[in-house]
């Protein structure tokens, strides 16, 4: 006990002071500074004392008071900093990182664990879309090309119908109403060419899309569900059926197109033709365009669509593999002054549990985009409004902050994150906000409610 090693010079008041320091230190036992505070005190207080004149005793007592006053202030300061701004049941095992930055001054008015490397979940989509806006992909489209391969004689295609995919995630998606299904577009074009019979096959060409399918760093347990479906060269109906991922969307599309043509009276005989039909040149039949990038990004940010996010990431490097797309994204952000040295980015959606970001890095991305002339409005408009839209519809609902915060959510088992902006009455951003909660052990609704209360305390 510290009180047992204190010099007898200590008065009753001094001992009371010591007890206060000990009490504070006990409360700080999990704080990284606590051991240093205790060792500092012990080393000072346990030094051998020599007999000294009375005048020097008074001086030593004064030194005690000064030291202990300093220790108490340090302890109190550490106690304040150790106290999480977001509290919820069984939160001792959790890690919370929060940064709130005033965009007018550039100062962080709240900063807790800003440099802690944490799992961002779907707030990674904020990074993906920021890089896409920077690369001007908000006006870009995916192109899916359809060709005939082989001679057409008297209405008979002596070869194949070839669909060359480029990773469009929106093909016949239920989230976009294109008016005409892609299958019907192709069937119409075949008929317009006067083709009444196809001797070969319907072939999906994925040679321009390396890394076809799910990300290798995704959990196997996620791949069976719609949110874990992979991105393919040719995607169809959101690559899902009844909430489950489609095992072979390219094959499913090929079979569906064959059936559609058959219903139009155009049989696909799937013969093995003489010679090498792949040696014939491709003749363009149709080019299908996706919605613009900003429409895709708005949809994915509101609904947190993982496959759409992977498509936007792959837009960074058409015809190249996933690693190349990630490298280009990171280079774009680095060129904007974002320090990604302690970040791990393995996908565009945030589904990989190997992704890591710090709250400071994501805040830097948000602040940088808010200050970029000509791109700020486009980027911020992608975020759903808390209390009103998308995956943040329930957050801050029926509070004065509803509609005043544009936020992207991210959630996994034991993970809940938010990132975005506080808006003024003119829908202009005033603050960038990033909240990461990892490894919580209670219901996610408790954590969400605590985050909502923190935001209300902060901004109301």
Secondary structure, 3 states (H helix, E strand, C coil): CHHHHCCCCCCHHHHHHHHHHHHHHHHCCCCCCHHHHHHHHHHHHCCCCCCCCHHHHHHHHHHHHHHHHHHHHHHHHHHHHHCCCCCCCCHHHCEEEEEEEECCCCCEEEEECCCCCECCHHHHHHHHHHHHHHCCHHHCCCEEEEEEECCEECCEECCEEEEECCCECCCCCCCCCCCCCHHHHHHHHHHHCCCCEECCCEEEECCCCCCCECCCCCCHHHCCEHHHCCECCECCHHHEECCEECCCHHHHHHHHHHHHHHHCCCEECCCCCCCCHHHCCEEEEEEEECCCHHHHHHHHHHHCCHHHHHHHHHHHHCCCCHHHHHHHHHHHHHHCCCCCCCCECCCCCCCCCCCEECHHHHHHHHHHHHCCCCCHHHHHCCCCECCCCHHHCCCCCCCCCCCCEEEEEEEECCEEEEEEEEECCCCCEEEEEEEEEECCCCCHHHHHHHHHHHHHHHHC
